[in-house]
Amino acid sequence: MPKLPKSSPRYQASRRRFLRTTALFFGVVGTSLATWFPVIAGWVKSRLRPPGAVPEDEFLTSCIKCGQCVQVCPVEAIRLADINDAMGVGVPYIDARAQACDFSCDVVQCILACPTGSLSHSVTKKEEVRMGLARVVRPEACLARMGRGFKGQARGPHFKGLLRYKDVDRWNPILVRDHPYDRPLCDLCVIQCPIENAISLQAIDKEGKRKEPVIHEACVGCGVCEMICPVEPTVIVIDERKTWEDVAT
């Protein structure tokens, strides 16, 4: 078959189709590879997953990013990751400092809503859900350790976080800023923890005027202590996926 002259309309049309196809191919490949850039640069952070999340590798491969867990969360604690999470973009996570999971739904609705088992349907009791483990990272900044109380809005007038207060309405979480505190010794992390015996204050002086938070085995890593801590930066953080066995070893 004789070659078409480069000036012919058929040749020019064929050339344009080839260039469009090539550009489309490299565009798709480039977009796919772009999600790896944050990984290579070390920008990707490990994430606190919603209650009942299966092991991370399995979670990332089984989650279809449908957002059902986001829609049912009563305190809007669950978010979907953006492009900075590379291959994890669109995967649900929780930023405990901004909004913790306080089990306002009681039956862990995100697990029940998950269609793939990425959030295990076999776990429905909050005492059994392990998201991570709380850790005191700045003990020197703790108000209780300094023997100081706290009065006012825990995170200030502009904080948008929600929390279920059983003394107000256990079924309807309210803004943290609408529930001011007046504590002679700061113990917000203890009194707001939704898990019994997960955290306590232990005296560090003979008079018992100075105390420090201590994390116990019952902690499930829900993040309420991290969210409610009035100190900035927070005194307590959640180590995602960490268990009590990790501490023991």
Sequence and secondary structure as in RCSB ss.txt:
>XXXX:A:sequence
MPKLPKSSPRYQASRRRFLRTTALFFGVVGTSLATWFPVIAGWVKSRLRPPGAVPEDEFLTSCIKCGQCVQVCPV
EAIRLADINDAMGVGVPYIDARAQACDFSCDVVQCILACPTGSLSHSVTKKEEVRMGLARVVRPEACLARMGRGF
KGQARGPHFKGLLRYKDVDRWNPILVRDHPYDRPLCDLCVIQCPIENAISLQAIDKEGKRKEPVIHEACVGCGVC
EMICPVEPTVIVIDERKTWEDVAT
>XXXX:A:secstr
     TTSHHHHHHHHHHHHHHHHHHHHHHHHHHTTHHHHHT     B  TTB  HHHHHHH     HHHHH TT
  EEE  GGGGGGTT EEE TTTS    TTSS HHHHH SSSSB TT   TTT   EEEEES GGG TTTTT  E
EE TT TT   EE  TTT TTS EEGGGS EEESS  HHHHT SSTTSEEEEE STTS SEEEEE TT     HH
HHH  SSS SEEEEET  HHHHH 
